[in-house]
Amino acid sequence: MTKIFIVEDDQDLNAAYRMILEKEKYDVKTAFNGDEALQKVKSFEPDLILLDLLMPVKSGVEFLQEYDVVNKHKNVKVLIFTNLEHASEIHEAFRLGADQCVIKAWTAPQGLVKIVSDVLGSDGRGARTATDEKSVHAAM
């Protein structure tokens, strides 16, 4: 079963994303800030991290700096889910290993499953390929 880790400080969005993804039979765990996420990810190795950037205690960028997708967790896909648009934090997240960025305000909740499926790829586990492109987009 594909494992998804949601790191989102908004409790309503966190619960909604979890419900949507569990309905699609994903194994889902959640955290509400980057510090909590770093603790939980020690016992839950996800295939995909759905990561907000602006959070209390520890931001999404700070989480990525410590989690180290580029060197230690290369098989983990990271989907940034934020309301920042052309922010330096998004560019920093890509530099730290994020695969895609989705603007929450532009994305209908129903589009989440398609986005997750696209990021994970046809094998359902998100193996990176040489043709993967990093992008910012929305799903309606």
C-alpha positions in Angstrom: 0.0 0.0 0.0 1.3 3.4 -0.9 2.1 5.6 2.1 1.4 9.3 2.1 2.5 11.7 4.8 0.5 15.0 5.0 2.2 17.9 6.8 -0.3 20.7 7.0 -1.0 23.1 9.9 -4.6 23.9 9.0 -6.6 21.2 10.8 -9.6 21.3 8.4 -7.4 20.9 5.3 -5.3 18.2 7.0 -8.5 16.2 7.9 -10.0 16.8 4.4 -6.8 15.7 2.6 -6.5 12.6 4.8 -10.2 11.6 4.2 -9.9 12.1 0.4 -6.7 10.0 0.2 -7.8 7.3 2.6 -10.9 6.9 0.5 -8.6 6.0 -2.4 -6.9 3.3 -0.2 -3.7 5.2 0.6 -2.0 4.6 4.0 -2.0 8.2 5.4 -0.3 9.7 8.4 -0.4 13.4 9.3 1.5 16.1 11.2 0.7 19.7 11.8 4.2 21.3 11.6 7.7 20.5 10.4 9.0 19.6 13.9 6.2 17.1 14.5 6.7 15.7 11.0 10.4 15.1 11.6 9.6 13.1 14.7 6.8 11.0 13.0 8.7 10.3 9.8 11.3 8.3 11.8 8.7 5.5 12.1 6.8 6.1 8.9 8.8 6.0 5.6 6.4 7.6 3.1 6.3 7.2 -0.6 5.0 10.8 -0.9 5.0 13.8 1.4 2.3 16.4 0.9 3.9 19.4 2.4 2.7 22.9 3.3 5.4 25.5 3.4 4.1 28.1 5.9 3.6 26.4 9.3 4.3 27.2 12.9 7.3 25.8 14.9 9.2 24.6 11.8 8.3 25.5 8.2 8.2 23.1 5.2 11.5 24.4 4.0 13.1 23.8 7.4 11.6 20.3 7.4 13.1 19.6 3.9 16.5 20.9 5.1 16.6 18.4 8.0 14.8 15.5 6.2 17.3 15.7 3.3 15.4 14.3 0.4 18.3 15.0 -2.0 20.8 12.8 -0.2 19.0 10.5 2.3 15.5 9.9 1.0 15.8 10.0 -2.8 12.9 7.6 -3.3 10.4 9.9 -1.5 8.4 12.2 -3.7 7.6 15.6 -2.2 4.5 17.6 -3.3 4.4 21.1 -2.0 0.9 22.2 -1.4 0.9 26.0 -0.5 -0.8 29.3 -1.2 2.6 31.0 -1.9 2.8 31.8 -5.5 6.2 33.2 -6.8 7.9 33.0 -3.5 11.6 32.2 -2.8 10.4 29.4 -0.5 9.0 27.5 -3.4 12.4 27.7 -5.3 14.2 26.7 -2.1 11.8 23.7 -1.7 12.6 22.6 -5.3 16.3 22.9 -4.6 15.9 20.7 -1.5 14.2 18.0 -3.5 10.5 18.8 -3.9 9.0 17.4 -7.1 6.0 19.6 -7.7 4.2 22.5 -6.2 0.5 23.0 -6.2 -1.2 26.2 -5.3 -4.0 25.3 -2.8 -6.3 28.3 -3.8 -6.2 27.1 -7.4 -7.0 23.5 -6.6 -10.3 21.9 -6.0 -10.2 19.1 -3.3 -11.3 16.6 -5.9 -8.2 17.3 -7.9 -5.9 16.1 -5.1 -6.2 12.4 -6.0 -5.2 13.1 -9.6 -2.3 15.2 -8.6 -1.1 12.6 -6.1 -1.5 9.9 -8.7 0.5 11.9 -11.3 3.3 12.6 -8.9 3.5 9.0 -7.8 3.6 7.9 -11.4 2.3 4.7 -13.0 4.1 2.4 -10.6 2.3 4.0 -7.7 5.5 4.5 -5.7 6.9 7.6 -7.5 10.2 6.3 -8.8 12.0 9.3 -10.3 12.9 9.2 -13.9 15.2 11.4 -16.0 12.2 13.0 -17.7 10.5 14.2 -14.5 9.9 17.9 -14.5 9.4 20.1 -11.5 6.4 22.3 -11.9 3.9 24.6 -10.3 0.3 23.9 -11.3 -3.3 23.6 -10.2 -6.0 21.0 -10.8 -9.6 21.9 -11.1 
